[in-house]
Amino acid sequence: MKVREHPERHRSPEAGRHVAVIGAGAVGSATAIEALRAGLRVTVIEPGEPGAEHATSYGNAGWLSSHSVVPPALPGAWRKVPGWLADPLGPLAVRWRHLPRAAPWLLRYLLSGSTEARVQRTADALRTLLVDAPQLHQHLAREAGVPQLIEHRGLLHVYRSQAEFMGDALGWRVRERTGVRWVQWEAAQLRAHEPDLDERYTLGIFVAEAGHCRDPGAYVAALARHAVQQGAQRVVARATGFRIEGGRLRGVRTDHGEIACDAAAICAGAHSAGLARAAGSPVPLESERGYHVMVGAPGVGPRTPMMAADGKLIAHWMDGGLRAAGQVEIGGLDAAPDWRRADILYRHLRSMFPALPRDAQAAGVRHWLGHRPSMPDGLPCIGPAAATPDVVLAFGHGHVGLGGSARTGRLAAQLLAGQTPETPLAPFDPQRFGRRRAAA
Ligand SMILES: Cc1cc2nc3c(=O)[nH]c(=O)nc-3n(C[C@H](O)[C@H](O)[C@H](O)COP(=O)(O)OP(=O)(O)OC[C@H]3O[C@@H](n4cnc5c(N)ncnc54)[C@H](O)[C@@H]3O)c2cc1C
């Protein structure tokens, strides 16, 4: 296939270098666009249809939450875990067969959020990735011809009481120190803004700076299409490894043969661990499995995309209907979906909006399972591989990969192009776990 040159602007010291972007989810598609902008020649390797149901970027909650800087495990979480696991409606589940493999990751996960200072460090780093996520995505969406998919109208957290809000006080304190601002809505104000919301919610925290995406699948598909229109070559294949000689990348191996190239970015989301290992950087990547339910046109729901603190789910309008997304299930990449987790989401959603149909099946509720690519310290891996700086790792964004993809794409492209990254990358260093400890 003929490869068109991208316009001259932002050309870099490595302009013309041929880079392979592995994976066309939100992160890979943004990376491909930014690499083209830097004057690189780009081949995107992706076995599926970009933005389709197999990708985590398809079914997420669509939050472009510049304030989502607090990792899920906070001090004292280990005390709550048994209760969550015992609660059939709880937000966390572990597939016991997977536990021996996941135990080291889970321990690190709890440890990384074990003190406020650690949480603050994570938050400060994540903020650098997310701070202008809505604006960056608006820009990308405009370029890709889908400006209507990104909205910048704020996001809402709802609580049942002041006491429940105080239970999240640490998180809000940490967010405030990173520069996040919000307004508090008392019961009457919340009611006025959210007339369909159950009256047990009496407090709202409205974060005006955040945004959301009306259809993440369609958005990622549009970004991937835009990359091709800008000159990227698309190869339908699965990357399996690398040919590295004398510390330089010579090619990416795929199930359809080798693709000769000078550099590569691993953007395969939750499926990145094997490729990272092949590039000399074993990393403790785990899937935090999550679910969504979609209700066609229920006629009731939130006016602002919202997260309920009690059910830990996000309810949000998409172009295809009302979506509730959430749940964390530690069960690996291969176990079959447990649709009871999705049913729990619908029960929570209905308890937030009691006018929704009681019978999910009759209401035509659709289910989806996805794999959050999660590192135990809540920070993605963005940086060169140990075996060669020609391979860049760009994955592991856990709960914030849609929001964080725009900045990550820029950073990965800057590395591939031999430019100085615009944001310090030390917190995201793929080698931060140490080779041996990561492999364990
Ligand atoms: C229920 C749920 C709700 C969420 N809500 C939000 C939210 O509101 N906001 C937010 O920011 N994030 C959210 N997330 C997280 C977000 O969806 C992910 O972090 C993000 O989609 C990860 O993007 P990605 O491009 O890294 O991975 P993916 O979207 O999974 O893309 C990876 C791509 O790589 C391809 N691939 C895999 N292996 C190979 C290979 N060997 N060779 C070539 N290609 C390969 C795959 O086919 C896929 O297309 C949520 C996740 C879940 C599950």
The ligand as an ORCA input file, in Angstrom:
! r2SCAN-3c Opt
* xyz 0 1
  C     -16.069     -0.703     32.512
  C     -14.957      0.243     32.148
  C     -15.159      1.611     32.263
  C     -14.126      2.501     31.951
  N     -14.374      3.844     31.994
  C     -13.404      4.725     31.623
  C     -13.675      6.110     31.568
  O     -14.789      6.555     31.818
  N     -12.665      6.942     31.194
  C     -11.414      6.487     30.885
  O     -10.531      7.291     30.603
  N     -11.148      5.156     30.893
  C     -12.109      4.270     31.239
  N     -11.855      2.931     31.235
  C     -10.504      2.470     30.895
  C     -10.219      2.581     29.401
  O     -11.276      2.019     28.659
  C      -8.902      1.859     29.067
  O      -7.873      2.278     29.939
  C      -8.492      2.189     27.621
  O      -9.538      1.886     26.742
  C      -7.245      1.439     27.229
  O      -6.970      1.796     25.894
  P      -5.868      1.038     25.079
  O      -5.778      1.684     23.745
  O      -4.637      0.947     25.907
  O      -6.409     -0.465     24.985
  P      -7.530     -1.112     24.034
  O      -8.655     -0.190     23.795
  O      -7.875     -2.442     24.597
  O      -6.798     -1.288     22.652
  C      -5.752     -2.211     22.480
  C      -5.779     -2.648     21.043
  O      -4.633     -3.468     20.820
  C      -4.991     -4.539     20.001
  N      -4.054     -5.628     20.235
  C      -4.010     -6.487     21.289
  N      -2.998     -7.355     21.162
  C      -2.366     -7.029     19.991
  C      -1.248     -7.547     19.300
  N      -0.542     -8.594     19.788
  N      -0.900     -6.988     18.115
  C      -1.591     -5.927     17.612
  N      -2.664     -5.388     18.242
  C      -3.036     -5.936     19.410
  C      -6.406     -4.889     20.400
  O      -7.068     -5.581     19.354
  C      -6.996     -3.500     20.684
  O      -7.629     -2.957     19.564
  C     -12.866      2.001     31.526
  C     -12.681      0.649     31.371
  C     -13.720     -0.235     31.666
  C     -13.508     -1.705     31.465
*
